[in-house]
Amino acid sequence: MTKTTPDDAYVDVLRRRSGNYQPSPWNHRSLLSIDSKYAEEDKVITRDLLKNKVRKMLDNEKESFLEQLELIDDLQKLGVSYHFELEINNILTDIYQENVRNVSKEEDTHAMALEFRLLRQHGFDVSEDIFDVIIEKIKRNTFKTYDIKSIITLYEASYLSTKSDTKLREVIRTFAVEQIRKFIDSVHDDDTYNTEMAIHALEMPYHWRMRRLETRWYIDVYEKKHDMNLVLIDFAKIDFNIVQTAHQEDLKYVSSWWKGTCLSKQLPFVRDRIVENYFWTVGLIYEPQFGYIRRIMAIINALVTTIDDIYDIYGTLEELELFTAMVEKWDVNRLDELPEYMKLCFLILFNEINGIGCDVLKHKNIDVIPLLRKSWTDLCKAYLVEAKCLESLSQHRQNVVRCSATVLRLANDLGTSPDELARGDVLKSVQCYMHETGASEEKARAHVHQMISDTWDEMNYEAKTARSSSLLPLPQGFVEASMNLARMSQCMYQFGDGHGFPDKAKTVDRVMSLLVNPIPLD
């Protein structure tokens, strides 16, 4: 057989790069030993009793529309709205039909902003013109600013803007940010809840945040609210713990799968990050009934991470071309054409993707294997292009067609570029902008942050269009999961490279709070 790989003597003297990744902070046996009492039947019965009480609150016709909106908002932030999707949609539909068409009405600012945010979030077409009265007051400097709750709600609503909503961005958001900063700078010892909400909002708006992590944070903060509802908080706590048990079982499964592949042992240069790969999936879709999807996504994430490290760090250009060709041919009988270290990776990829395709064929009678093969081929070809050349920032922007993936790319660049450049990777968006414009790193990072904000405007527009398309509207759950990729990426890279260096970027603490430690019940 003709040799297509470098000979052994050449391989021995190749200078391989290292990602300098630390060992996994997680122990497989420790993960398997996690045990929760919240999967027991009595806990589920208690949760369901509380759930029925909350449903009665939603069905209470005596509630004002503002009380209904605030209840829906709390249910979302407390992570339990998935129990009441039909009821919530019916309430919002009624509110939309009764209120939103009258854009000239003047009402409570908090109510108007909350209505706007919730309706847009759920796919209703609401114009920014409902804020015209408020905007005129802001311009005339006659808007009352002592109500911080209304200001925070306005601020959060402004992040549901689309690319055409200039008033939301330029007037509402600018004004709200200024007022929130003034509130934070003053002393409010008697208003812990609003102070924490204000600080948290300025750090990152709710619309951009990873939902499950936000739930864990809000459960603690909600108890400081002066009109806190005991039924809601008890329901949220026990439901969080019950859902956590489902996540723990998923985590045990994928950890066992990863250990069984031997990839981290055979390829010591790759990131041993199966827990972090699973953490990504919780950010995308946390509801307990989607365990199979989370497990498959975690496996795919682990394979993407492994192949990314082969292309980014270890493989020579000739080896990467061989691997790309092998993925395109999808022929396990030609395995000997690959270098030894690539054989195991390709074989596991081959088996897992064919297994996923087999599952879909059995349950849905659809053959998706050709599509899956094409997706992996496209990914490897893109990695190969990156390995061959440096790209400009404008090229990055032209080649990204999915808004959520754009946010992922930009957030990743902000969090990982210092470490990746230190080991010789291609230029990231920050450095591309510095190179093209002569800007400082600080200004370049600010520009990338603005690109993320602009992409969110585009994504909000695309989400609205996707839901309302007369040809083939996308399901709400699919749209939300797609947007959750952007949210999860901003979570993972908020404080640095949370995927590559989880200890340094708060990922370990976040995983512990979501997947390991239950919430204490009083």
N, C-alpha and C positions, 0 to 999 in steps of 0.2 A: 504493500500500500504506500502511496506517495505521502511523504511527510509534509504537513502544511503548518506545523508549529515550529517555533524556534528550537534549535537543538538544546540538549540539556546543559551543555557547557555555556551557551549563551544565556539561558534562563538563570543559571547560577550567578552570573555577574550582573544581571539586570538591576538597576537601582529602582526598587519599588518604593512608591510613596506610602506614607502612613497618615491616616486620619487622626492619629493620636487620641482615639476614643477610649474612654475609661471602660472597665468591665461593667456589666449590668449591675445596677444597685439592688436587683431583685434576685432572691434565691428561689429556685423552682420548688423545692420541698416546702419552703415557708408558704408559698402561694397555695400549694395543695392542702396545707394544714388550716387554711382560713375556714372558720366555721361560724355560721350565723344562726341564731335562734329565730330569726324573723321569717324563715321559710315555714315555720310551724303553723298548723291549721288555726290555732287560737289567735295568732297575730293577724292572719288573713281575715278571719271573721270580724275582729275588732276594726280592721281597716275598712271592710265593706259596710259595717254599721255607720261609721263616720262618713263614708262616701254617700250613703243614702241621705244623711242629714244635709250634706253639702248640696246634693241634687235638689232637695226641697228649697234650699236658699235660692238656687238658680230659678226655680219654678215659681217663686213668690211674686205674684203679680202686683203686690203692694209696693215693691221696691221701685224707686225712681230710676230713670234711665242712667243717671250718674252712679247710683249705688250698684246697678247691674254692671256698668263698665268697670268700676273699681273692683268688684268681685271677680270679674273675668281677668283683669290685670293681675290681681293677687294669685288667682289659680294658675296663671301662666308662670309667674315668677316663682311660685312655690313648687312648680314641677308636677302639678296634678291635673292640668287642663286636658291631658290626653284621655281622661276618664269621661269627659263631657263634651266631646267635639260636636256632636249633633246639637245639643242644647245651646252651646256657645254660638254656633253658626246661625241658629234660629233667632237668638236674641240680637245678634249683630245685623242680621238681615232686616229685622223689624226696625231697629234703630236707624239703619241706613235709609229705609223707605220713608220713615216718618220725619227725619231731621235733616239729612245731609243735602237734600235738593234745595233747601232754603238757605243759600249761602250768605244772604244779607242780614240774617238774624244776629242779634247780639246776646250772648249768653255767658255763663261762667267760663273764664279762661281755662281753668283746669279741665272742666268737662269737655270743652271744645277740642283742646289739644289731645286729651286722652281718647276721645271719640275718633279723631283723625288718625292717630297712631294705630289703634286697634283695627279700625276698618281697613286701612291700607295694608296692614300686616296680613289681614285675612283675604286680601285680593279684591276689595271693593274699590271702585274708581271714585276717589274723593279729590276734589280740586283744592289746591292751596289757597284759592280765593276765599275760603271760609275764614282765613286769618286777616282779611283786608282791614277790618275795623281795628284790630289790634295793631297791625302794621302802621296805620295812620296815627294811632296814639303814640306809638314808639317814635315815629318821625317828628311828631309835635312835642315830644318829651312830656306827655301827659299820662303815660301808662303807669299804673300803680305797681310798685316793685317790692312791696313789703311781704307779699305772699310767695314764699320760696317754693311751696309745693307747686303752684301754677308755673313758676319759672322753670323748675326742673321738668315738668311735664311738657312745656313748650320746647325746651331743649331736646328732650327725647323724641318728640314728634318731628323735629327738623331733620332727623336722620332717616326718616322715611321718604326723603326727597328723591326726585328723579332728576335727570339731566336738564329738564326744562323748568324746574321749580326754583327760579332764582331768588324769589322773595323769601322762601324758607331758609335758604342758605345765607343770603347776604344780609337779611334784616333780622329774622327771628333767631337764627342760631347765634349770630354775632352779639345781639342784645342779650340773649340768655346766658351765654358764656360770661359776659361782662358782669351780669348781676349775680351769677353763682359764685364767681370769684370774690366779689364784694362780700357776699354772705359768709363764705368760708373764712375770709380774713377777719371778720368780726367774731366776737365770743358768743357762743350759744350753748352754754352748759345745760340749759333746760330743754334743749331740743336735739337730743342725741340722734334720733331717727333721721330727721331731715338733714342734719349735718353729715352723717355717714352717707346718706343717699346723694348729697351734693358732691362730696369728694369722689365717690365711686363713679358718678356720672361723668365728671370731667376727665377722669382717668381713661374711660372708654364708654361710649354710649351703650345702652342696653341692646339696641338692635344689632350691634357688632359682637356681642359677647356669646361665649360658648354656653349654651342653655343649661346644661347639667351643673356646671361649676357655679353659674349664677344662682341656681336653685339652692345649692348648699350654702352660699353666702347669704342669700335673702332669708332663708329660714331663721338664721341667727338674728338678722337685723329686724325682721318683722316683729319679733317678740318685744322690741323696744317701741313699737308704734302705739300711740296712746289709745287708739280704738281697735287694737288687735283682737281678732276673733279666735277664741279658744278652740272651737271645733275645727277651724281651718288649720291652725298650727299643729294640733294633734294629728289630724289627717295627713298633713304634709310630712311630718316626721316619720310616722309609721310607714307611709307609702314609700318614702325615700329608702328606708331600711329594707323593705321588701323587694323593691326594684334592685337595690344593691346586691341582694343575694343572687338574683338572676345574672347580674354582671359578674359576680364572683365565679359562678359556674362557667360562664363563657371564658373568663380569664384562665381558669384551670385547664379548660379544653385547649385553648390556643397555646398556652405555655407547654403543655404536654406534646402538642404537635411540633412546636418549635424545637424542643429538646430532641424529639425523635428524628428530626431532619439531619441533625449533627452539623448544620451549616455553620453555627458559631464556633464549633470545634474544628471543623475542617478548613474554614475560611476565617482565621482569627483577625483579619483586617477589617471585616464588616462590623457594622454596629449591632451589638447584641441587645436589641430593644423591643422584644416581643410585648412587654407590658405597655410601653409607650405606643406601639403600633395598635394595640387594642384600645388604649385611651383615645386615640383618634376616632375610633368607631363610635364610642360613647358620645363624642361631640357631634357626630353626624346624625345618629339615630339611637336614642337611649331607651325608648319604650320597651318594656319587658318582652312583648310578643315578637320582637324582631331579633331574637337571639341568633338564629341561623345566619341572618344577614350580617350581624356584627362579627360572627366567627369567620365567615368567608372574607369579609373586608379586612379583618386583622391579618389573615393569611396572605391576602394580596398585598397589604401594606408591607408585610415582612419581606415578601419577594421583591417588591419595588425597592425597598431599602437596600437589600442585598445586591441587586443588580446595579442600583445607583452607585454603590460603593465600588463595585467592580469597574464601572466605567469612569468614575470620578477619581479613584485613588490608585487602583492596583494594576489594571490591565494595560498592556501595551496596545498601541494602535492596531497592530496586526492581529492580536488576540481579540480585540473588540470587534473588528471586522468579521472574524470567524464566528463569534458568538451571535452577532446580528444576523448573519446569513443563516445560521442554524435555527434561530427563532423563526425566521421567515420560511424556511423549508419545512420546519416542524416534523423532522424525521429522526426518530430516536435511533434508527439503525445506522445513522452516520455519526454517532456519538464520538467515535475515535478521532474524528477530525478536530476535536476541541482539545485544548490544553487540559491537563489532569484536573486542575482546580476548578475549571468551568463545568466539567462533566456532571458533578453532583448537582450544581445549581440548575443546569438545564433540565436534568432528569426530574427534579422535584417540581420545577415550573411546569414541565410537560404533564406530569401526573396530576398535579393539583388543578390545572386549567381544564384538562380533559374530564376530571372528576366533577368539577362545577358544571361543565357542559352536559355531562350525563345526568346530573340531578335535575337540571332545567328540562332536559328532554323527557325524563320520566314524569315529572310533575306538571309540566306545561305543554309538552309535545311540540317544543320549538328547539331547533338545532342552532345554538348560539356559538358553537365552537369556532366556526369560520370568523365570526365577529370578534371573539376573544383573541384568536390568533392574530388578526389584523391589529387589534389594539396593542398587543405586546410587541408586534413587529414595528409599529409606528413609534412606540415608546423607545425601543432600542435604537431605531434609526435617529430619533431626536437626540438621544444620549451620545450617539456616535458623532453627530454633527457638532455637538457641544465639545466633545473631546478633540475635534479637529481644528476648531477655529474660535476666535474671539468674536463676540457679537456686540453690536451697539445697542444702546437702550431703545432706539426706535425699532430695531429689528425685533427685540423682545415684544414690543407692544403690538407689532403687526402680526406676529405669529400666534398670539394667544387669542382664542375666540371665545373662550368661556370666562365670564367675569369672575366667577368664584375661583377658578384656577389662577386668574391674574392676581387676585388678592393673596392667594396662597404663595405664588411666586414672589411677590413683592414683600410680603411679611417674612417669608423665608430669607430673602436677601437682607432685610434689615437685621434679622436675628443672627444670621450665620456668616455673613460676608467677612468679618475680621478673621475668623478661624479658617475659612476656606481659602482666602487669599494667602494666608500664612503658609499653607501647604502647597500653593501653586495652582489653584483652580482658576477657571476662566473668570473674567470680570463679572461682577454682579451689577445690579441696576444702580446702586449708589456710586460705585466707581465709574460706571459708564457715563453717568451724568457729570461727574467731576471731570472726566477726561474730555467730554464733548463741549462743556461750557466753561471750564476753568473754575467752577464753584468750589467752595470749601466743603469738607465732609459734612459739617453741620447743615449747610444749606442744601446739600444733596439729599441728606436724610429727610429734611423737611419736604423737599420736592417729592420724594417717594411716598411719604405720608399723605401728601395731597393727591398723588396718583391713586392711592388706596381709597381715599374719600370719593374721588371722582368715579372710580370703578364701582363703588357701592351705589352711587346715583344711577349708573348705567344698569347695575344688577337689579335695583328696585324697579326700574322701568321694564327690564326684560322679564322679571317675575310677574309683574302685573299683566304684561302682554301674554305670557305663557298661560296664565290662569284663565284669561278672558278670550283666548283665541276662538273664533267661530269655526275654524277648521278642525283642530285637534287640541283642545285645551289639556294641559298637563295636570295631573292630580296635585292637590295641595301638598300632600305628604312628600311627593317627589320634588316639588319646587323648594319646600322647606329644607329637605335633606341636602339639596344642592347648595343652598345658601349657607347651610351649617358647615360646609367645608371651609368657606371663607372665615366663619366665626371661629372654627376650631384652629385654623392656621394662625389667626391673630392671638389666640390663647397660647398655642404651643411656642410661638416665637415672641411673645410679649416682653419677656425679660432675657432674651438671648436665644441660644440654640437649645430649646427644650427637648428636642428629639435626640440630638447628638450628645449633649451634656446635661442630662436631666437634673443632676444634683445642683448645678449652678443656676438653673433657670426656673426653679420652683415647681418643676414637673413632678418630682418625687412627692412633695407635700400635697400637691393637687391630686395625685393618684391615691395617696393615702386617704384623703378626705372623701373621695368619691367611691373608691373601690374596696377599701379595707376597713376603715373605721365607721361603725354605725353612729347615728345621732343618738345621744342619750335621751331616754324618755323619762319624764318626771313621774 
